[in-house]
């Protein structure tokens, strides 16, 4: 009888815990090859573990970035959205001011067909890079940053199409965050066997990825902020980055010292943002 009572109490606790869990709606993967989606979902789960709150993640259908931001503002299909920031987004949405990959998203390596390697080997300056057409996402802040620097950018709203364009040569290369490119190419080995990551040259601009949330959802903003800050303070944020499938290959960061870094400005970033704060930002040792 005592064992039955204990089992009943355990079941009651479990049911109560799940019924009280915070449900957060996030957008689904961009495609079946979206190898970084799990990183951001896992980071959200880490934040909630740090504040000891149960969490249930509900996936909404994938939608292009501008549609997702509109849904977020309206409080409909999603509750939280991870995206690169700019001043407009920060003025119209709530956000957690903690870079989700500690600024590494702004280090862009080049996803391209392996036949582009010879030309990529010739690039060491911004002017040389300007002579080539680059794929980039429509509605992405990256596109505006690159255009402001004088780069030749061909925007596309469909994530998967940009890999196809780079592979077919319609654009010279598809610049991707150094935390994104390797796992993305690996996941396409069968469908695009000659797709490569070229990382001897890296395009860099200060560019944080944030969790964006509807402004009025102050509780969600506070919970995620508190959870991520706790993870940063106790080192579990860094441990997560160093062990997740999509980011572990980046470490140690000193491995990138031999790459040529082409730096451009980000005129759309809040000038008061402290990009030298090592608590939230890392660099590749250059």
KAQUI-V892931 format. One record per residue. N is the residue number from 1. RES is the residue in three letters. BURIAL is # if it has 16 or more other C-alpha atoms within 10 Angstrom, else .. Layout:
n: <N & N>
res: <RES & RES>
burial: <BURIAL & BURIAL>
This chain:
n: <1 & 2 & 3 & 4 & 5 & 6 & 7 & 8 & 9 & 10 & 11 & 12 & 13 & 14 & 15 & 16 & 17 & 18 & 19 & 20 & 21 & 22 & 23 & 24 & 25 & 26 & 27 & 28 & 29 & 30 & 31 & 32 & 33 & 34 & 35 & 36 & 37 & 38 & 39 & 40 & 41 & 42 & 43 & 44 & 45 & 46 & 47 & 48 & 49 & 50 & 51 & 52 & 53 & 54 & 55 & 56 & 57 & 58 & 59 & 60 & 61 & 62 & 63 & 64 & 65 & 66 & 67 & 68 & 69 & 70 & 71 & 72 & 73 & 74 & 75 & 76 & 77 & 78 & 79 & 80 & 81 & 82 & 83 & 84 & 85 & 86 & 87 & 88 & 89 & 90 & 91 & 92 & 93 & 94 & 95 & 96 & 97 & 98 & 99 & 100 & 101 & 102 & 103 & 104 & 105 & 106 & 107 & 108 & 109 & 110 & 111 & 112 & 113 & 114 & 115 & 116 & 117 & 118 & 119 & 120 & 121 & 122 & 123 & 124 & 125 & 126 & 127 & 128 & 129 & 130 & 131 & 132 & 133 & 134 & 135 & 136 & 137 & 138 & 139 & 140 & 141 & 142 & 143 & 144 & 145 & 146 & 147 & 148 & 149 & 150 & 151 & 152 & 153 & 154 & 155 & 156 & 157 & 158 & 159 & 160 & 161 & 162 & 163 & 164 & 165 & 166 & 167 & 168 & 169 & 170 & 171 & 172 & 173 & 174 & 175 & 176 & 177 & 178 & 179 & 180 & 181 & 182 & 183 & 184 & 185 & 186 & 187 & 188 & 189 & 190 & 191 & 192 & 193 & 194 & 195 & 196 & 197 & 198 & 199 & 200 & 201 & 202 & 203 & 204 & 205 & 206 & 207 & 208 & 209 & 210 & 211 & 212 & 213 & 214 & 215 & 216 & 217 & 218 & 219 & 220 & 221 & 222 & 223 & 224 & 225 & 226 & 227 & 228 & 229 & 230 & 231 & 232 & 233 & 234 & 235 & 236 & 237 & 238 & 239 & 240 & 241 & 242 & 243 & 244 & 245 & 246 & 247 & 248 & 249 & 250 & 251 & 252 & 253 & 254 & 255 & 256 & 257 & 258 & 259 & 260 & 261 & 262 & 263 & 264 & 265 & 266 & 267 & 268 & 269 & 270 & 271 & 272 & 273 & 274 & 275 & 276 & 277 & 278 & 279 & 280 & 281 & 282 & 283 & 284 & 285 & 286>
res: <UNK & UNK & UNK & UNK & UNK & UNK & UNK & UNK & UNK & UNK & UNK & UNK & UNK & UNK & UNK & UNK & UNK & UNK & UNK & UNK & UNK & UNK & UNK & UNK & UNK & UNK & UNK & UNK & UNK & UNK & UNK & UNK & UNK & UNK & UNK & UNK & UNK & UNK & UNK & UNK & UNK & UNK & UNK & UNK & UNK & UNK & UNK & UNK & UNK & UNK & UNK & UNK & UNK & UNK & UNK & UNK & UNK & UNK & UNK & UNK & UNK & UNK & UNK & UNK & UNK & UNK & UNK & UNK & UNK & UNK & UNK & UNK & UNK & UNK & UNK & UNK & UNK & UNK & UNK & UNK & UNK & UNK & UNK & UNK & UNK & UNK & UNK & UNK & UNK & UNK & UNK & UNK & UNK & UNK & UNK & UNK & UNK & UNK & UNK & UNK & UNK & UNK & UNK & UNK & UNK & UNK & UNK & UNK & UNK & UNK & UNK & UNK & UNK & UNK & UNK & UNK & UNK & UNK & UNK & UNK & UNK & UNK & UNK & UNK & UNK & UNK & UNK & UNK & UNK & UNK & UNK & UNK & UNK & UNK & UNK & UNK & UNK & UNK & UNK & UNK & UNK & UNK & UNK & UNK & UNK & UNK & UNK & UNK & UNK & UNK & UNK & UNK & UNK & UNK & UNK & UNK & UNK & UNK & UNK & UNK & UNK & UNK & UNK & UNK & UNK & UNK & UNK & UNK & UNK & UNK & UNK & UNK & UNK & UNK & UNK & UNK & UNK & UNK & UNK & UNK & UNK & UNK & UNK & UNK & UNK & UNK & UNK & UNK & UNK & UNK & UNK & UNK & UNK & UNK & UNK & UNK & UNK & UNK & UNK & UNK & UNK & UNK & UNK & UNK & UNK & UNK & UNK & UNK & UNK & UNK & UNK & UNK & UNK & UNK & UNK & UNK & UNK & UNK & UNK & UNK & UNK & UNK & UNK & UNK & UNK & UNK & UNK & UNK & UNK & UNK & UNK & UNK & UNK & UNK & UNK & UNK & UNK & UNK & UNK & UNK & UNK & UNK & UNK & UNK & UNK & UNK & UNK & UNK & UNK & UNK & UNK & UNK & UNK & UNK & UNK & UNK & UNK & UNK & UNK & UNK & UNK & UNK & UNK & UNK & UNK & UNK & UNK & UNK & UNK & UNK & UNK & UNK & UNK & UNK & UNK & UNK & UNK & UNK & UNK & UNK & UNK & UNK & UNK & UNK & UNK & UNK>
burial: <. & . & . & . & . & . & . & . & . & . & . & . & . & . & . & . & . & . & . & . & . & . & . & . & # & # & # & # & # & # & . & . & . & # & # & # & # & . & # & # & . & . & # & # & # & # & # & # & # & # & . & . & . & . & # & . & . & . & . & . & . & . & # & # & # & . & . & # & # & . & # & # & # & . & # & . & # & # & # & # & # & # & # & # & # & # & . & . & . & # & . & . & # & # & # & # & # & # & # & # & # & # & # & # & # & # & # & # & # & # & # & # & # & . & . & # & . & . & . & # & . & . & # & # & . & # & . & . & # & # & . & . & # & # & # & # & # & # & . & # & # & # & # & # & # & # & . & . & # & . & # & # & # & # & # & # & . & # & # & . & . & # & # & # & # & # & # & . & . & . & # & # & # & # & # & # & # & # & # & # & # & # & # & # & # & # & . & # & . & . & . & # & . & . & # & # & # & # & # & # & # & # & # & # & # & # & # & # & # & # & # & # & # & # & # & . & . & . & . & # & # & . & # & # & # & # & # & # & # & # & # & # & . & . & . & # & # & . & . & # & # & # & . & . & . & # & # & . & # & # & . & . & . & . & . & # & . & . & . & # & # & # & # & # & . & # & . & # & # & . & . & . & . & . & # & . & . & . & . & # & # & # & # & # & . & .>
